Amino acid sequence: MKYSDCFGKKSSRIVLGTAYFGDGIAEVDAFLMMDSFCALGGTHIDTARLYADGKAEEIVGRWRKSRKADNILISSKGAYYDPNMGERPRLSESDVRQDLEKSLRALDTECIDFYWLHRDDETKPVGEIIELLNKLVIEGKIKKFGASNWRAKRISEANVYAQKAGLMGFSASQIRFNPAASCGDERLGLVNMDEAEFAFYKQRNMPVVAYSSQAKGFFSKMAELGESALSEKARKRYLTEENLIRLEIMKKLSQKYGTSVAAIICGAFCSFCEPEVFPVIGGSNVHQIEDSMGGANVTIEKRELEDMFQMKL
């Protein structure tokens, strides 16, 4: 496993996501998945106030307490849009504090290692947001913070403000990043990695946490079971000639490195150096976690990465 200290605490380059803990994945199974992840060298678990209406955070909190896993980095997210009010942005101080206090209680902790703002509100001045987050650091409620689903331009503006004001800025970004060419998404506020966004992260050498890193399992399912294994949503979003070409590239890499397509994707992300990229993995059982973790020590050549992602790195 490769590691980094960019989050202020030792983080494995592969991150375990918890989006379905408490919503499709029972607590006993979630415990087994976290146990397996850590046994294989994982040290970073990512959750959010939104997931299963807070149940995911509660499960993670109970697991960490029962395992006495204080060395595991826990990141969580707040300030998600309000879906009951036309997806109203929720980045006021009261909104952020409300979510954070709930997260602290659910995780049974006084301080969260790394805190993400789950969405942006581009009508709000970045200075207000940076000032608030620094207050929360001073109050000892969070240690460091990052931006989830923020565009590079806004992150840059926020960090310029922070630097001029002598404050802490965003330390990392979490956006949707996978090897697939997507046909789009109907949800508001999601940010996808593209060459323009990547150029910003490369220039600043800012760490990126890649959610939906496996493209909802599109490549793995196609490689193992074919089109019949895909959900309707996956077919609509990812089943294109371009992605089938990328799948063939991954199959060849899978043969070359002697591992699964899922592991190849994880290994590819872990092979990024400037910036460091941290794939978020998920699954419904321990086997899927173990399969993805098989890529932890795979190092893929730069030209192979460029072929996979169809990007100049």
Secondary structure, DSSP 8 states (H G I E B T S, - for coil): --EE-TTSS-EESSEEE-TTBTTTB-HHHHHHHHHHHHHTT--EEE--TTGGGGHHHHHHHHHHHHHT-TTSEEEEEE---BGGGTSB---SHHHHHHHHHHHHHHHT-SSEEEEEESS--TTS-HHHHHHHHHHHHHTTSEEEEEEES--HHHHHHHHHHHHHHT------EEEE--SS------STT--B--HHHHHHHHHHT--EEEETTTGGGHHHHHHHT-GGGS-HHHHHHH-SHHHHHHHHHHHHHHHHHTS-HHHHHHHHHHT-TTTTEEEEE--SSHHHHHHHHTTTT----HHHHHHHHTS--
